[in-house]
Amino acid sequence: MKWLAAILAFVLLGLLAAAPAEARTKLRVRPLYPYRHTNTPYPPSYDIEYPGPNAYRECVDRLVVEHRPSGTVIVPRMRCRWVRG
């Protein structure tokens, strides 16, 4: 009896899976920067990209005191940004 119920459930799942599904809308993303010449189906994973030629990264670093369960420690921190040059 259990095998009959298993076969019936398997057949029903197969019929439901064979039903036509609605087609999803395809997203087209236009390039944000002029040096990108192709469209991608997905946007870039981050907002800040390399801005092109004649640009460089300007970074500022410092040491920060952090209070942790193991004790107070000094850790390095760095912040960078793109600068057009």
C-alpha positions as CSV (number, residue, x, y, z in Angstrom):
1,M,0.0,0.0,0.0
2,K,2.9,2.4,0.8
3,W,4.5,1.7,-2.5
4,L,1.2,2.5,-4.3
5,A,1.0,5.9,-2.5
6,A,4.7,6.6,-3.4
7,I,4.1,5.8,-7.1
8,L,1.0,8.0,-7.1
9,A,2.8,10.9,-5.5
10,F,5.7,10.5,-8.0
11,V,3.3,10.6,-10.9
12,L,1.5,13.7,-9.6
13,L,4.7,15.5,-9.0
14,G,5.8,14.6,-12.6
15,L,2.5,16.0,-14.0
16,L,2.8,19.2,-12.0
17,A,6.4,19.7,-13.1
18,A,5.4,19.2,-16.8
19,A,2.9,22.0,-16.6
20,P,4.0,25.1,-18.6
21,A,5.4,27.8,-16.4
22,E,5.2,31.5,-17.1
23,A,8.3,32.9,-18.8
24,R,10.3,35.3,-16.6
25,T,11.0,38.8,-17.9
26,K,14.7,39.1,-19.0
27,L,16.4,42.0,-17.4
28,R,18.7,44.1,-19.6
29,V,21.2,46.4,-17.9
30,R,22.7,49.3,-19.7
31,P,26.3,50.1,-19.1
32,L,26.9,52.8,-16.4
33,Y,30.3,53.6,-17.6
34,P,31.3,54.5,-21.2
35,Y,34.1,52.0,-21.3
36,R,31.7,49.1,-20.9
37,H,30.6,48.1,-24.4
38,T,28.4,45.1,-23.5
39,N,25.1,44.6,-21.7
40,T,25.0,42.1,-18.9
41,P,22.0,40.2,-17.6
42,Y,23.0,41.2,-14.1
43,P,24.2,44.5,-12.6
44,P,27.7,44.7,-11.1
45,S,28.0,43.5,-7.6
46,Y,29.3,46.9,-6.3
47,D,28.5,50.5,-7.2
48,I,32.0,52.0,-7.3
49,E,34.0,50.8,-10.3
50,Y,37.2,51.8,-11.9
51,P,36.3,55.2,-13.5
52,G,38.5,54.7,-16.6
53,P,41.9,56.0,-17.8
54,N,43.7,58.8,-15.9
55,A,42.3,57.8,-12.6
56,Y,44.0,56.6,-9.5
57,R,43.1,55.4,-6.0
58,E,43.7,57.8,-3.1
59,C,44.0,55.9,0.2
60,V,44.1,57.1,3.8
61,D,45.2,54.7,6.5
62,R,45.2,54.8,10.3
63,L,45.4,52.7,13.4
64,V,42.3,52.2,15.5
65,V,41.9,50.9,19.0
66,E,39.3,48.1,19.3
67,H,38.0,46.7,22.6
68,R,37.6,42.9,22.2
69,P,36.8,40.2,24.7
70,S,40.4,39.0,24.6
71,G,41.6,42.6,25.4
72,T,42.3,45.9,23.7
73,V,44.0,45.7,20.4
74,I,45.3,48.1,17.7
75,V,44.1,47.3,14.2
76,P,44.9,49.0,10.9
77,R,42.1,50.6,8.8
78,M,42.2,51.9,5.3
79,R,39.7,54.0,3.3
80,C,40.2,54.4,-0.5
81,R,38.4,56.3,-3.2
82,W,38.8,56.9,-6.9
83,V,40.2,60.3,-8.0
84,R,40.3,61.5,-11.6
85,G,43.8,62.6,-12.4
